[in-house]
Amino acid sequence: MNGLEARSTLVRSAHLVDGAGSTADGWVLVAGDTIRAVGSGADAPAADQVVDLGDAVLTPGFTDLHGHGGATEAYEDESFADSLAMHRSHGTTRSVLSLVANPITALAASLRRVRAVMATDPLVLGVHLEGPFLSPHNKGAHNESFLVSPTPAAVDALLEAGEGVIRQVTIAPELPGALDAVRRFVSAGVVVAVGHTVGTYDQARAAFDAGATVLTHAFNAMPGLHHRAPGPIGAAVADDRVTLELILDGVHVHPVVASMLMRAAPDRVALITDAMGAAGAADGSYRLGSLDVTVTDGVAHVAGTDTIAGSTLTQDVALRNAVTRAGRTLPEAVAALTSVPAAALGLGDRLGRLAPGFAADLVALSPSLEVQRVWGAGLPLA
């Protein structure tokens, strides 16, 4: 049915919060999968159903640009419905599913599985290929034997296998053929990120000039920010075209550094989970791609090493950390989970705001920012 015929719901809340600010005694009118009107006060339009959230804070649904799984599942698995459900219960209404480095034939099989899910699930936005075009010298939790340079043949093979599915790809800009690969992916409508690199400031800047617009998990798996060698981080902060991913779990990046980054690049930091199978699950032994991972006290490492292997983060925890540990205002923190990642994907005109015409993705939070209810595309999720 079209939007005019869709059943309408008026959602009332003590506070509406998005990247534009906060509104007290607010309401959102939803029809079908779209927000039709937003306002405040008693004078609200009629609706088929009214949901009064009391003292809750209502925000847009969260968008995760970068996560590998959860609830014991990985997005390389045959099924990952439990992972999606778990993250949705924590406020993530739109997900880009990240795949680790694998042979191109294995990646193609994963892309086919995700395509099948996307055919019936509009909340899955596509795939992020975190490999295979990464530096072997900063591989993180990726199998080095599966890393390759972005040759035209490899790029074309992935674009063919992932047509309509690949949303984002990470490339180390110093690899042979990297800049041509950036241009090829961008021309195909894929967002390109710089990451897992030992590249210099100039190499990162060249990739951004070629069309890359994201920095994969800032500070992690890249040279640090040095006062005479600003590296990829400095290049990204200095370039207003670039969105910087940040894992704000208190493990990957110190909260003081996270706060500095969010002040240095306002409205350009996207809080991601980089979550692996132990997110929403118990400590223990897991697999990340082909690698064994050990999770202790919620921190994941490649087994037998001190290499961090993704996180056990959910986006609601990242939101609370942004406010309580990184000192951000609530609208700033919410933007980093909503409008900023949506804009990075070129979807800033329909995702990430409480405004007419935007997707009816909503998260109701308690005053202490715990998730109470979630809607995705107008339907209750949790």
ZABA-562083 format. One record per residue (C-alpha): residue number from 0; residue in three letters; z, y, x. Coordinates in steps of 0.02 Angstrom, whole numbers, padded with zeros to 5 digits. Last residue first. Layout:
<rs>
{r NUM "ALA" {Z Y X}}
...
</rs>
This chain:
<rs>
{r 381 "ALA" {01001 -00234 00619}}
{r 380 "LEU" {00814 -00227 00593}}
{r 379 "PRO" {00797 -00134 00427}}
{r 378 "LEU" {00614 -00090 00393}}
{r 377 "GLY" {00540 00086 00403}}
{r 376 "ALA" {00433 00054 00557}}
{r 375 "GLY" {00591 -00006 00644}}
{r 374 "TRP" {00762 00027 00567}}
{r 373 "VAL" {00929 00003 00656}}
{r 372 "ARG" {01109 00007 00597}}
{r 371 "GLN" {01281 00026 00678}}
{r 370 "VAL" {01245 00052 00864}}
{r 369 "GLU" {01395 00117 00960}}
{r 368 "LEU" {01384 00301 01008}}
{r 367 "SER" {01571 00343 00996}}
{r 366 "PRO" {01533 00444 00837}}
{r 365 "SER" {01450 00284 00772}}
{r 364 "LEU" {01264 00269 00796}}
{r 363 "ALA" {01126 00248 00668}}
{r 362 "VAL" {00957 00212 00748}}
{r 361 "LEU" {00793 00254 00664}}
{r 360 "ASP" {00609 00209 00685}}
{r 359 "ALA" {00515 00281 00536}}
{r 358 "ALA" {00362 00327 00639}}
{r 357 "PHE" {00326 00514 00648}}
{r 356 "GLY" {00230 00611 00517}}
{r 355 "PRO" {00375 00723 00471}}
{r 354 "ALA" {00504 00741 00610}}
{r 353 "LEU" {00647 00641 00685}}
{r 352 "ARG" {00560 00616 00850}}
{r 351 "GLY" {00521 00474 00971}}
{r 350 "LEU" {00354 00405 00913}}
{r 349 "ARG" {00202 00479 00825}}
{r 348 "ASP" {00135 00626 00927}}
{r 347 "GLY" {00221 00572 01088}}
{r 346 "LEU" {00119 00412 01094}}
{r 345 "GLY" {00028 00445 01259}}
{r 344 "LEU" {00134 00312 01344}}
{r 343 "ALA" {00232 00440 01445}}
{r 342 "ALA" {00253 00542 01285}}
{r 341 "ALA" {00342 00397 01200}}
{r 340 "PRO" {00451 00372 01354}}
{r 339 "VAL" {00508 00554 01346}}
{r 338 "SER" {00523 00566 01156}}
{r 337 "THR" {00642 00419 01137}}
{r 336 "LEU" {00763 00355 01269}}
{r 335 "ALA" {00766 00507 01383}}
{r 334 "ALA" {00763 00617 01227}}
{r 333 "VAL" {00925 00537 01167}}
{r 332 "ALA" {01012 00581 01330}}
{r 331 "GLU" {00954 00761 01324}}
{r 330 "PRO" {01003 00776 01140}}
{r 329 "LEU" {01175 00701 01180}}
{r 328 "THR" {01207 00820 01324}}
{r 327 "ARG" {01197 00742 01496}}
{r 326 "GLY" {01348 00720 01609}}
{r 325 "ALA" {01286 00568 01707}}
{r 324 "ARG" {01437 00457 01673}}
{r 323 "THR" {01488 00494 01493}}
{r 322 "VAL" {01325 00557 01418}}
{r 321 "ALA" {01195 00460 01517}}
{r 320 "ASN" {01309 00308 01521}}
{r 319 "ARG" {01320 00308 01331}}
{r 318 "LEU" {01132 00313 01316}}
{r 317 "ALA" {01109 00177 01448}}
{r 316 "VAL" {01231 00069 01351}}
{r 315 "ASP" {01126 00095 01194}}
{r 314 "GLN" {00972 00050 01295}}
{r 313 "THR" {01031 -00124 01343}}
{r 312 "LEU" {01067 -00170 01523}}
{r 311 "THR" {01080 -00343 01600}}
{r 310 "SER" {00976 -00286 01748}}
{r 309 "GLY" {00827 -00333 01855}}
{r 308 "ALA" {00845 -00443 02006}}
{r 307 "ILE" {00948 -00345 02132}}
{r 306 "THR" {00919 -00411 02308}}
{r 305 "ASP" {01085 -00459 02391}}
{r 304 "THR" {01024 -00635 02425}}
{r 303 "GLY" {01070 -00817 02389}}
{r 302 "ALA" {00994 -00817 02215}}
{r 301 "VAL" {00896 -00659 02178}}
{r 300 "HIS" {01032 -00547 02109}}
{r 299 "ALA" {01086 -00501 01932}}
{r 298 "VAL" {01243 -00400 01893}}
{r 297 "GLY" {01334 -00437 01729}}
{r 296 "ASP" {01494 -00494 01814}}
{r 295 "THR" {01392 -00622 01911}}
{r 294 "VAL" {01211 -00662 01871}}
{r 293 "THR" {01118 -00779 01990}}
{r 292 "VAL" {00928 -00776 01991}}
{r 291 "ASP" {00806 -00912 02043}}
{r 290 "LEU" {00629 -00849 02070}}
{r 289 "SER" {00467 -00908 01987}}
{r 288 "GLY" {00464 -00772 01855}}
{r 287 "LEU" {00644 -00717 01842}}
{r 286 "ARG" {00742 -00878 01819}}
{r 285 "TYR" {00924 -00889 01769}}
{r 284 "SER" {01091 -00954 01832}}
{r 283 "GLY" {01255 -00890 01759}}
{r 282 "ASP" {01333 -00741 01671}}
{r 281 "ALA" {01319 -00744 01482}}
{r 280 "ALA" {01190 -00667 01367}}
{r 279 "GLY" {01141 -00499 01293}}
{r 278 "ALA" {01045 -00460 01452}}
{r 277 "ALA" {01047 -00621 01554}}
{r 276 "GLY" {00861 -00647 01529}}
{r 275 "MET" {00807 -00491 01623}}
{r 274 "ALA" {00827 -00308 01579}}
{r 273 "ASP" {00728 -00173 01671}}
{r 272 "THR" {00827 -00068 01545}}
{r 271 "ILE" {00733 00097 01545}}
{r 270 "LEU" {00792 00277 01532}}
{r 269 "ALA" {00642 00393 01541}}
{r 268 "VAL" {00663 00548 01651}}
{r 267 "ARG" {00535 00686 01622}}
{r 266 "ASP" {00623 00804 01501}}
{r 265 "PRO" {00712 00890 01646}}
{r 264 "ALA" {00657 00833 01819}}
{r 263 "ALA" {00787 00902 01940}}
{r 262 "ARG" {00930 00896 01814}}
{r 261 "MET" {00891 00716 01767}}
{r 260 "LEU" {00876 00669 01950}}
{r 259 "MET" {01041 00749 01996}}
{r 258 "SER" {01128 00659 01853}}
{r 257 "ALA" {01056 00492 01909}}
{r 256 "VAL" {01115 00529 02086}}
{r 255 "VAL" {01291 00560 02022}}
{r 254 "PRO" {01280 00405 01912}}
{r 253 "HIS" {01241 00296 02065}}
{r 252 "VAL" {01075 00207 02044}}
{r 251 "HIS" {01044 00020 02021}}
{r 250 "VAL" {01224 -00023 01979}}
{r 249 "GLY" {01287 00114 01862}}
{r 248 "ASP" {01175 00046 01724}}
{r 247 "LEU" {01059 00196 01715}}
{r 246 "ILE" {00894 00114 01764}}
{r 245 "LEU" {00780 00266 01781}}
{r 244 "GLU" {00593 00283 01751}}
{r 243 "LEU" {00518 00447 01811}}
{r 242 "THR" {00381 00529 01708}}
{r 241 "VAL" {00247 00620 01808}}
{r 240 "ARG" {00132 00762 01756}}
{r 239 "ASP" {00260 00894 01808}}
{r 238 "ASP" {00238 00843 01990}}
{r 237 "ALA" {00377 00894 02110}}
{r 236 "VAL" {00497 00760 02048}}
{r 235 "ALA" {00363 00627 02072}}
{r 234 "ALA" {00317 00678 02250}}
{r 233 "GLY" {00500 00689 02299}}
{r 232 "ILE" {00532 00515 02232}}
{r 231 "PRO" {00376 00445 02314}}
{r 230 "GLY" {00429 00504 02488}}
{r 229 "PRO" {00527 00663 02523}}
{r 228 "ALA" {00515 00637 02711}}
{r 227 "ARG" {00602 00783 02799}}
{r 226 "HIS" {00751 00796 02680}}
{r 225 "HIS" {00746 00611 02642}}
{r 224 "LEU" {00732 00541 02465}}
{r 223 "GLY" {00737 00353 02483}}
{r 222 "PRO" {00588 00242 02516}}
{r 221 "MET" {00544 00129 02369}}
{r 220 "ALA" {00607 -00028 02284}}
{r 219 "ASN" {00735 00066 02177}}
{r 218 "PHE" {00751 00256 02190}}
{r 217 "ALA" {00655 00286 02028}}
{r 216 "HIS" {00625 00132 01920}}
{r 215 "THR" {00432 00139 01920}}
{r 214 "LEU" {00367 00317 01942}}
{r 213 "VAL" {00245 00362 01803}}
{r 212 "THR" {00087 00468 01786}}
{r 211 "ALA" {-00045 00389 01899}}
{r 210 "GLY" {-00210 00482 01878}}
{r 209 "ALA" {-00294 00498 02049}}
{r 208 "ASP" {-00189 00653 02085}}
{r 207 "PHE" {-00034 00549 02052}}
{r 206 "ALA" {-00098 00417 02173}}
{r 205 "ALA" {-00132 00550 02305}}
{r 204 "ARG" {00044 00617 02281}}
{r 203 "ALA" {00114 00444 02312}}
{r 202 "GLN" {00015 00428 02472}}
{r 201 "ASP" {00065 00602 02529}}
{r 200 "TYR" {00249 00571 02496}}
{r 199 "THR" {00240 00409 02593}}
{r 198 "GLY" {00219 00230 02538}}
{r 197 "VAL" {00341 00087 02562}}
{r 196 "THR" {00309 00035 02383}}
{r 195 "HIS" {00376 -00064 02238}}
{r 194 "GLY" {00320 00081 02129}}
{r 193 "VAL" {00189 00205 02070}}
{r 192 "ALA" {00148 00190 01885}}
{r 191 "VAL" {-00020 00184 01798}}
{r 190 "VAL" {-00040 00204 01610}}
{r 189 "VAL" {-00189 00103 01548}}
{r 188 "GLY" {-00328 00185 01448}}
{r 187 "ALA" {-00473 00097 01535}}
{r 186 "SER" {-00513 00254 01636}}
{r 185 "VAL" {-00331 00252 01693}}
{r 184 "PHE" {-00348 00073 01754}}
{r 183 "ARG" {-00506 00110 01853}}
{r 182 "ARG" {-00438 00272 01927}}
{r 181 "VAL" {-00279 00187 01986}}
{r 180 "ALA" {-00381 00042 02055}}
{r 179 "ASP" {-00487 00163 02157}}
{r 178 "LEU" {-00326 00237 02225}}
{r 177 "ALA" {-00254 00067 02269}}
{r 176 "GLY" {-00405 -00004 02360}}
{r 175 "PRO" {-00303 -00058 02510}}
{r 174 "LEU" {-00117 -00043 02470}}
{r 173 "GLU" {-00029 00122 02506}}
{r 172 "PRO" {-00015 00170 02322}}
{r 171 "ALA" {00097 00024 02272}}
{r 170 "ILE" {00037 -00009 02095}}
{r 169 "THR" {00133 -00032 01932}}
{r 168 "VAL" {00034 -00065 01773}}
{r 167 "GLN" {00055 00001 01596}}
{r 166 "ARG" {-00008 -00034 01419}}
{r 165 "ILE" {-00100 -00198 01446}}
{r 164 "VAL" {-00130 -00275 01275}}
{r 163 "GLY" {-00291 -00201 01204}}
{r 162 "GLU" {-00393 -00288 01337}}
{r 161 "GLY" {-00274 -00395 01440}}
{r 160 "ALA" {-00385 -00535 01501}}
{r 159 "GLU" {-00531 -00417 01536}}
{r 158 "LEU" {-00420 -00286 01616}}
{r 157 "LEU" {-00337 -00420 01721}}
{r 156 "ALA" {-00502 -00490 01786}}
{r 155 "ASP" {-00569 -00313 01816}}
{r 154 "VAL" {-00419 -00267 01924}}
{r 153 "ALA" {-00429 -00429 02024}}
{r 152 "ALA" {-00617 -00411 02054}}
{r 151 "PRO" {-00603 -00226 02099}}
{r 150 "THR" {-00469 -00270 02228}}
{r 149 "PRO" {-00292 -00217 02191}}
{r 148 "SER" {-00208 -00298 02342}}
{r 147 "VAL" {-00113 -00458 02308}}
{r 146 "LEU" {00066 -00515 02279}}
{r 145 "PHE" {00091 -00693 02216}}
{r 144 "SER" {00158 -00764 02379}}
{r 143 "GLU" {00285 -00623 02386}}
{r 142 "ASN" {00373 -00685 02229}}
{r 141 "HIS" {00445 -00532 02145}}
{r 140 "ALA" {00630 -00485 02138}}
{r 139 "GLY" {00613 -00333 02253}}
{r 138 "LYS" {00441 -00331 02334}}
{r 137 "ASN" {00470 -00187 02453}}
{r 136 "HIS" {00382 -00248 02611}}
{r 135 "PRO" {00265 -00362 02512}}
{r 134 "SER" {00202 -00201 02431}}
{r 133 "LEU" {00154 -00222 02248}}
{r 132 "PHE" {-00010 -00252 02155}}
{r 131 "PRO" {00042 -00416 02070}}
{r 130 "GLY" {00147 -00359 01980}}
{r 129 "GLU" {00245 -00246 01864}}
{r 128 "LEU" {00112 -00277 01732}}
{r 127 "HIS" {00183 -00184 01583}}
{r 126 "VAL" {00126 -00264 01421}}
{r 125 "GLY" {00097 -00200 01246}}
{r 124 "LEU" {00178 -00091 01114}}
{r 123 "VAL" {00282 -00225 01029}}
{r 122 "LEU" {00353 -00140 00873}}
{r 121 "PRO" {00191 -00170 00778}}
{r 120 "ASP" {00229 -00356 00763}}
{r 119 "THR" {00096 -00465 00679}}
{r 118 "ALA" {-00052 -00455 00798}}
{r 117 "MET" {00065 -00397 00937}}
{r 116 "VAL" {00140 -00572 00947}}
{r 115 "ALA" {-00030 -00653 00973}}
{r 114 "ARG" {-00075 -00523 01105}}
{r 113 "VAL" {00089 -00562 01194}}
{r 112 "ARG" {00041 -00745 01207}}
{r 111 "ARG" {-00133 -00703 01272}}
{r 110 "LEU" {-00060 -00583 01401}}
{r 109 "SER" {00056 -00720 01463}}
{r 108 "ALA" {-00093 -00836 01488}}
{r 107 "ALA" {-00187 -00700 01582}}
{r 106 "LEU" {-00034 -00673 01693}}
{r 105 "ALA" {-00036 -00858 01736}}
{r 104 "THR" {-00221 -00851 01782}}
{r 103 "ILE" {-00190 -00693 01883}}
{r 102 "PRO" {-00060 -00781 01988}}
{r 101 "ASN" {00113 -00709 01953}}
{r 100 "ALA" {00203 -00546 01987}}
{r 99 "VAL" {00331 -00502 01855}}
{r 98 "LEU" {00287 -00463 01674}}
{r 97 "SER" {00359 -00315 01579}}
{r 96 "LEU" {00353 -00306 01390}}
{r 95 "VAL" {00334 -00129 01324}}
{r 94 "SER" {00455 -00115 01180}}
{r 93 "ARG" {00477 -00010 01024}}
{r 92 "THR" {00633 -00015 00914}}
{r 91 "THR" {00763 -00026 01052}}
{r 90 "GLY" {00926 00015 00961}}
{r 89 "HIS" {01045 -00120 01023}}
{r 88 "SER" {01001 -00240 00882}}
{r 87 "ARG" {00820 -00214 00932}}
{r 86 "HIS" {00862 -00277 01107}}
{r 85 "MET" {00934 -00437 01036}}
{r 84 "ALA" {00789 -00464 00915}}
{r 83 "LEU" {00660 -00442 01053}}
{r 82 "SER" {00751 -00567 01163}}
{r 81 "ASP" {00770 -00691 01021}}
{r 80 "ALA" {00584 -00683 00984}}
{r 79 "PHE" {00538 -00728 01163}}
{r 78 "SER" {00432 -00883 01142}}
{r 77 "GLU" {00317 -00971 01265}}
{r 76 "ASP" {00409 -00884 01406}}
{r 75 "GLU" {00333 -00749 01518}}
{r 74 "TYR" {00429 -00617 01418}}
{r 73 "ALA" {00590 -00694 01480}}
{r 72 "GLU" {00725 -00774 01373}}
{r 71 "THR" {00913 -00802 01396}}
{r 70 "ALA" {00955 -00670 01260}}
{r 69 "GLY" {00855 -00546 01365}}
{r 68 "GLY" {00681 -00506 01427}}
{r 67 "HIS" {00581 -00418 01563}}
{r 66 "GLY" {00606 -00236 01517}}
{r 65 "HIS" {00509 -00077 01561}}
{r 64 "LEU" {00447 00061 01447}}
{r 63 "ASP" {00590 00041 01323}}
{r 62 "THR" {00571 00151 01169}}
{r 61 "PHE" {00728 00194 01070}}
{r 60 "GLY" {00727 00224 00883}}
{r 59 "PRO" {00748 00405 00832}}
{r 58 "THR" {00927 00464 00811}}
{r 57 "LEU" {01057 00465 00672}}
{r 56 "VAL" {01238 00503 00719}}
{r 55 "ALA" {01357 00423 00595}}
{r 54 "ASP" {01497 00509 00499}}
{r 53 "GLY" {01441 00444 00330}}
{r 52 "LEU" {01284 00337 00340}}
{r 51 "ASP" {01231 00369 00161}}
{r 50 "VAL" {01077 00265 00116}}
{r 49 "VAL" {00986 00327 -00040}}
{r 48 "GLN" {00850 00225 -00125}}
{r 47 "ASP" {00700 00266 -00233}}
{r 46 "ALA" {00704 00444 -00169}}
{r 45 "ALA" {00729 00620 -00237}}
{r 44 "PRO" {00715 00763 -00114}}
{r 43 "ALA" {00868 00839 -00030}}
{r 42 "ASP" {00962 00998 -00075}}
{r 41 "ALA" {01136 00944 -00021}}
{r 40 "GLY" {01121 01002 00159}}
{r 39 "SER" {00999 00961 00295}}
{r 38 "GLY" {00815 00924 00320}}
{r 37 "VAL" {00682 00798 00368}}
{r 36 "ALA" {00526 00747 00273}}
{r 35 "ARG" {00397 00607 00263}}
{r 34 "ILE" {00454 00492 00404}}
{r 33 "THR" {00332 00346 00411}}
{r 32 "ASP" {00334 00157 00393}}
{r 31 "GLY" {00340 00153 00203}}
{r 30 "ALA" {00410 00317 00142}}
{r 29 "VAL" {00561 00384 00237}}
{r 28 "LEU" {00656 00542 00195}}
{r 27 "VAL" {00777 00594 00332}}
{r 26 "TRP" {00939 00686 00295}}
{r 25 "GLY" {01058 00796 00391}}
{r 24 "ASP" {01235 00857 00371}}
{r 23 "ALA" {01230 00934 00546}}
{r 22 "THR" {01070 00954 00647}}
{r 21 "SER" {01060 00920 00834}}
{r 20 "GLY" {00928 00963 00963}}
{r 19 "ALA" {00741 00950 00994}}
{r 18 "GLY" {00758 00788 01093}}
{r 17 "ASP" {00831 00701 00942}}
{r 16 "VAL" {00995 00707 00848}}
{r 15 "LEU" {01032 00706 00661}}
{r 14 "HIS" {01218 00723 00624}}
{r 13 "ALA" {01330 00680 00477}}
{r 12 "SER" {01198 00562 00411}}
{r 11 "ARG" {01093 00538 00254}}
{r 10 "VAL" {00946 00418 00242}}
{r 9 "LEU" {00831 00446 00093}}
{r 8 "THR" {00722 00294 00060}}
{r 7 "SER" {00551 00292 -00021}}
{r 6 "ARG" {00451 00141 -00082}}
{r 5 "ALA" {00271 00159 -00029}}
{r 4 "GLU" {00143 00218 -00155}}
{r 3 "LEU" {00106 00385 -00071}}
{r 2 "GLY" {00109 00302 00101}}
{r 1 "ASN" {-00028 00177 00058}}
{r 0 "MET" {00000 00000 00000}}
</rs>
